[in-house]
Amino acid sequence: MLEFNGKSVYNALSMGKLHFLSSRVPTIKRLKISDTRAEILRFEAARNTAKEELQVLYKKSLTEVGEANAQIFQIHLMMLDDEDYFGAIRTMIQNQKVNAEYAVSYTSDIFARSFSEMDDEYMQARASDVNDISNRLITKLSGDDKDKNILTEPSIIVAEDLTPSETVQLDKEKILGFVTFGGSPSSHTAILARTMNIPAIIGTGEIPCSHHGENAILDGYSGAVFINPSDEKIADFKQRKALEEERIELLSSLKGKPNITKSNRKIDIFANIGGPSDLAAVIQNDAGGIGLFRSEFLYLQRKDFPTEDEQFAIYKEVAERMLGKPVIVRTLDIGADKQIDYFNLPKEENPALGFRAIRICLTDTNVFKTQLRALLRASAYGNISIMLPMIISLEEINRAKQVFEESKDELRLQNIPFNENIQLGIMIETPAAAIISDLLAPQVDFFSIGTNDLSQYTLAIDRQNSSLESFFDPHHTAILRLIEMVVKNAHNCGKWVGICGELGADMELTEKFIDMGVDELSVSPSYILKLREKIINLP
């Protein structure tokens, strides 16, 4: 028996044969080209074919892994339209008179290296996206499109790393788990594993491909891979797997039950979503509502601004399908790690502290008003509330409310119905907002605490920077004190408070949040029943 250890990104167990993914990219040679115009046309044809494939992959991934995860293919499409990227390839073909395959490979290596050398772990993970695009273009140019990685039986996937295209094209019914030699918790592989509720282990270091087809156990709790496990290890796995399946059944039995502790303390459990395709998981896991609809994903999937009617149709669909349950939509939160070319945002040394979210909306009020009008119109079809991100002052609330009231007036003049009593809340995700929450509370209907940004701004630590992981403490007393202060100030003003960041799903803090008086926790759909189990077993 051999053991390899890495980092777990989803706690679950599986056993099956290892399937090593082989590279589909042929060896690239530098060739001298005499007709550069014909070579550029060949490259453009491959680029257009790749774009068509990505559109198909986007639609396929929408149904399989949800809208939030499918956005990666829209990002790939934008990269294929990026002048810096494809312009550099064309220039290299033209000036150096080289074949398109070599130009794509060389240029992509430079772009990928630039991403991998960045300090931000999220940006480092984007190197995989560049490689994915490069591989797709090269296979088109070489004519080697045959898929060599078809799964013939349920298997544990092993690879140096997995590109988004590879993960989406695999037969999900035959995936027992993922193992990658490298990777990060923010990689597409990790995100997909959490979405599919299957074990995944990253950073194991290289595992020899000679073990292809051999039996293995994936322990997503400890981050270990056991190849050719002993009889004792197999027996232990079967026992633990049986207990795991019993627990899954127990969680299913919790559907429809209230989120009340043994001492009759109640808290709402809502879900975080990126779009309508996530609703199936929300309903399946019995969420009490949607505590965070990340509306920026409606913008990320496009090449231009979505119209009012396009946004209205999506918000209306979500509101209607939730059958009167609360749907809290966060207004556009673009900026920081979510960049969109057509917004033409300035390049910043520290975008997390820069031009983003409400700052963009208050600068370009036409974009803001388009979204507000769409949300107001949709409020006539369900229980929609609106939430403003990254608020730090009373002035920002007043300016936003002015645009909000202007939007209402416009709809009244057009005799377009909307909920006159629609709630307007704000996210508390900066220390500034937390500290003056007593002043902000009278101006809004509710607070939702974004613990992801609140944690990193309070501790001055980029939580996606793996080199700072030992310094990052999400349970830091300062963070918890700020949360408690926000809850107290809101309740003193008769307003309710939710948490929609990662800490909402942190079971070690659930009782503390209930003791503080937090009214609602909004988490990924897969955590809803686990959180309910935790709550009903609390004293």
N, C-alpha and C positions, 0 to 999 in steps of 0.2 A: 504494500500500500504506500502510495506517495501522497504527501500533503503540500499544498500551496496555499499561502495566505495573502489576502489583500484586504480591501476595505468594502464592507457591505453597504449597498445603497437601498436594499429592501429586505426586510426580515421575513423570510419564508424558507421552506425546505423543498428540495427536489432531488430525484435520482434518475439517471438515464445515461445514454451513450453520449460521448463527446463528439461534436461535429465542428471541426476546424474549418473556418471559412478561408477559401483560397483567394488570392488576389486575382482580380479580373483585368488588371492593367498590364498590357504587354511591355516588354523591354523597349525603352525609347532610345533611338539612335539619332544623332545629329546628321542631317543630310543637306547637301547643297542644292538649292532650288534656283532654276533659271527663270521660270515664269512665276514671279511673285504674285501677280494679279490673280492667276488661277488658284494659287495656294491660299490666298486670302478668301477667295470665294468658297473654296473647300472648307475653310475654317468657319465661315459664316453659315454655311449649310449645316455643319455639325452643331453649331451654336443654336440654330433655329430648331433642329430636331431635339436637342437637349431641353430646350424651353418647352416644347410640346410634351415631352415625357414628364417634366416636372409638374405641369398642369394636371396630368393624369394622376401622378403620385399624390398631389395635394388632395384631389377629390377622394382618392382611395384612403388616405390617412385620416381624412375627416371622419369617416365612418368607423375606422378601426381604433384610432387613438385620440380622437377629440380635436376640436378646433385649435386649442392652445398649442398642442404638439405639432399640428399640421402646418403651423405658421412657418416652420423652418424651410419648407419648400418655396414659400413666397419670398423668403429672404434669399434663397438660392437664385430665384428668378431675378431679383433685384441686383444680385451680384453679377449675373450674366449680362445685365444691362448697364453695369457700372463702367463708365468710360475709362477710369484708371486701370481697371482690370483688362477688359477686352481690347482697349486701345493700346495697352502695352504689348499685347500679343500681336496685334496687327503691325505695330511699329517694328517689332523684332523680326517678323517675317519679311517686311519690306526692306529694312535697313541691313539686316544681316544675311538675307537670302537663305533662310533655314526653313525646314519643313514645319508644318503647323503643329504636329505632335510635340516636337522638341520645344517650340515656342510656348506652347501651353504648359508643358512640364516645368520648364525653366521659370517662367513668370509665376506660376502657382507656388513653386517652392519658395520664391522670394516673399510672396504675400503670406503664405502659411507661416514662414519663419518670423515674420513681423508680428503676427498674432501670438505665436507661441512664446515670444520673448517679452510680451506685455506682463505687467504686474498683476492685472486683474484676471482672476481665474475664469470668469465668464468669457472674457475676450480670448484667453488661451484656448478655450474649448472651440472657438470659432475656426481655429486652424484646421480642425477636422472637416468643417464645412467647405473650406477652400479645396482641400484634398478631394472631397467628394465631387465637387464641380469639375475639377481637373480630370479625375478618373472618368467621369461621364463623357467629357469632351474627347478624351483620348480614345476611349472604346468606340465612340462614333467615328472618329477619324480613321481608326485602324480597321474598322469593320468587324471587330471582335465583340459582338453584342451577346453572345450566347451565355446564359446564366449557368455558371458552374456550381452554384451553391443551393441547388434545389434540395429541400429536406424530404427524405423518403419515409422517415419515421420520427416520432417525438424525440427531440435531442436537446442537449445542453450546448448552446452556441459558444464557441471559443474563437477569439480573434485578438489581434494586436490592438485594434480599436474598431468600433463599428460606426460607419457613416450613417446618417439619417436614411439615405436611399436604401442601404442594405437592410436596415431594420424594418422598414416599411414593406419591402418586397418579400421578406421572408414569410412563410406560412405560419401565422400566429397560433394556429391550432396545434402546431408541432414544436413550439418553443417551450422548453421546460425551465430555461434560465439562461443568463448571460454571464460570461467570464471574459474580461479584457485585461490584457497585460498592462495597459496604461489607462488613460481616461480620468475623468473627474466627476464629482457628484452632480455637476451641472451639465454633463454631457447628454446627448440625445439618448444614448443607451440607458443611462440612469433614469432619465425622465420616463422613457417608455416602460422600463421595468416596473416603476412605481405605478404607472397607469394600468399595466396588465396584471399587477399584483403577483409578480413572479420574482424569485430570488435573482439577485445580480451582484456580482463581486468584481470590483475594478482594482487595478494596480497590483496584480499578482506577480508581475515580472513575467518573462517569457516562459511558456510551457511548451515543451517539444511537441511538434505536430505528429510525432510517431505514436502519440497516444490517441490519435483519431480512431473513433469507433469503440474505444474502451469504456467500461462502465465507471461512473463517478457519482459522488454525492456532493451537492451544493448546500452548504450551511450558510444561509443568508443572515443568520443571527451572529455567528462568530466571524464571518468573512473567510471561511476555509473551504478549499476544494480537495476532496479525497478521491484519488484515482485508484482504480482496482481496490475498493475498500474491503477490509477484512470482514469475516462473518460477524464478528462482534460489532463492528461499526454499522453494518447493514441492519442488524437487530436493533441497535440503538436508534437508527434512523426511522425504522418502521414504527417503533414505539412513540417517538416524538412526532412523527407524521400523523399518527392516529389521534394524538392529543391536539395537534394543530387543526385537523379536520373537525374534531368535536367542537373546538372553539369557534370555528367558522359557522357551524350550525347554530351554536349558542347565540352568536351575534345576529344571525338571521331571525332568531326568535324574538329579538328586541325591537323589531319593526313595529311601529304603532304605539310603543310604550312611551310615557312621558319622561322627560329628562329631570327626574326629581331624586334627590338624595334621601337616605333613610330618615333624616330629620326634617324632610319636607321642604328643602331648599331647591328652588327651580332655576334652570338656566336654559335658554334656547340654543339649539345647535343648527346652524345654517351651513351652506356650502359656498365655496369659491368656484367660479366658472370663468371661461374665456369666450363662450358663445353658445348658441343653441345646441350644438352637437354634444355638449357636456351634460345636457339635461337628463338623458337616460340614466346616467350614473347618479345624478342628484335624486331622481325619483326612486330608483332602485334601492338606494341606501336610506330613503325615508328622511330626507332633510326637511327641517321646518320652514325653510325658505332659502333665498340666496342672499348671503351677506356681502358678497363682493362679486360683481360682474365687471371683469376687467375689459372695459370697452375699447381700450387701445388696440386690441387684437382685430377689431373691425378695420382699423387703419393699416395695420402691419401687413395684411393680406392683399393690399392693393397697390397700384402704381400711381393712384391719384386720390384726392380726398373723396370719401364716400358722401353721397348726396343726403339730403334730409330724408327723402323718401326711402332710400336704401337702409339708412339707420332705423327709421321708424318701423319698417317691416320686421327687422330683426328684434328690436325691443318689444314690439307687439307680440311676436311669436313666443318669446320667453315669458312675457306676462301672462298670456293666455294659457300656456301649457302648465304654469305653476298654479293655476286654478285659485287665484285669490291669495296665495301665500306671498309674503314679502319678497320683493326683488329689489335689491339695493345696487344701483348702477354707479360705479365710479366714473366720473367724467375723465376725458382724455388724459392719460398719464404717459405721454411720450417724453423722451429725453433720457439722460443717464445711459443705461445699457440698452434702451429701446430706441434706436435711431431709424428714421425713415427718410429716404432721399428726398422725396417731394416736399418735405417740410423745410428743406434748405436750412437746417439748424447750423449755427456757427460751430466750428471745431473748438473744443474746450480742453484744457489740461485736466480739469476735474469735473466731468459732466454730472456726477452725482450731486454736486453742490452748485450746479449751473442752471441753465435755461431749460426748465422742464415743467411738466404738469400744469398747475394753475397759472404759472408764470407765462407759459405759452398762450393759454386761453385768454388771459387778461391783456395780452399784447395783441393777439389776433382775435378780436371779439367776433368776427364773422364766422370763423371756425367754431368758436365756443357757442355762439347763438344757434348755429345749424344743429349742433348736437342737442342743445337744450330744447329747441323746438321739437325735435324728433322724440325726445324723452317725454316731454309734456303731452304730445299727441298720443303716445303709447300708454300713458297713464290712464287714459279713458277705458283701457281694456284689461286692467289688472292693478295689482297693488305695488306700483313702482315708487321708489324713493330715489333721490339723487344725492350723491356724495362727492364732495370736492377734495382732491388730493393736495398734499404739500402746503397746506395753509400755515402761515406763520404770524398773521396779524389780523386785527380787526378791520383794517383798511382793505385787505384782500377780500374778506367776507362781504364788506359793504359794496365793493366794486362788482363782485360776482353776483350779488343779489340784485344790483341795478340791471345787469344784463339779463338776469333771470326774470325780473318783472317786465322788462321790455319785451322779452320773448312771449310772456303771457299776454301782454297787451296786443301784440301782433296777431296772436291766434284768436283773441276775442273779436278783433276787427274783421277777421276772416270767417267768423262763426265756426271755428274748428273746436270741437269739445276737448277738454282735458280735466283732470282732477284738480279742482281749485284748492284742495287741501293737501296737495302733494307735499311730502316732507323733504326738507333740504338739510343734509348733515355735512359734516367735515371729517376728514381723517386727521388723527393726531399721530404724526410720525416724525416730529422734530421736538427736541427739548424745548424750543421756544413756545410751540403750541401747547405743550404739556404744562409749562410753568404759568402761562396766562390762560389756562383753560377755564378759570373762574370768570374771566372777562369774555371769553368766546362763547360759553354755554348759553347765555341769554339770547344770542343772535342766531342760533340754529336749533334744529329739532332733535339732533342726536350726534354722538361721537362714535367713530370706529377707529380703534387704535391699530395702526400699521406697525407691528413690532419689528418687522425686518429693518426698515429704515430707522425707526426709533432707536433700535439697538446699536446700529453702526454709527449713527450720529452722536449718540450719548457716549459711546466708548471710543469714538474716533478710530474705528477699525473697520476696514472693508471686510465684510463677513465672507466674501467670495475669494479672498486671498488666502490660499492654502498655507502660505508661509507664516501667516499670523494666527493659524488655528489654535495654537496653544495659549494665545493671549485672549482669545474671544470667549467671553462667558455670557451666554444669553440669560443666565439667572442672576446676573450682577445686581447687587442691592440697589444701585442707582436706577436701573431700568424698572425694577419692581416698585420702587418708591414713586417714580414718575407715573406708572400705571395706576397705582393706588390714589395718587393725587388727582388724576384725571377723573377717575370714577367718583371720588368724593365731591369734586367741584360740579360734575354733571348732575349728580343726584341732588345736591343742594339747590339746583335750579330746576329740578323736576324733569331732567332729560335722561334718556337711557344711553348705555355704553356697550359697545361690542368690541371684540378683538378679531381682526381678520388676517393677522400675520402668522408666521410659523409657530409662534409660541402658543397659539390657540390650540394646536394639536399636541402640545407638550404635556403628556399625562402627569409628569412630575409637578406641574404647576396648576393642574385643574382645581384641586381643592383650595389652593391659595387664591385663585381667581374668584371662586365662589365665595370665599370668606371676604374678599374685597368688595363683593357686590356686583361683579361684572354680569351684565344682563344677557349677553349673547356671545357665542364663540362660532366663528365661521372658518371652516377647514376644507381641505380637499374631500370630495365625496367618499373616498375609500376609508377615511378616518371617522366618519359620522357614527357608525355603530360601535366602533371601539371606544369612542369618547362617551357614548351613551352608557356603555357597560361600566366604564370607570365611574361615571356620575352616580348611577343607581346603587353602586356598592360603597359609596362614601357615607360616613356617619351623618 
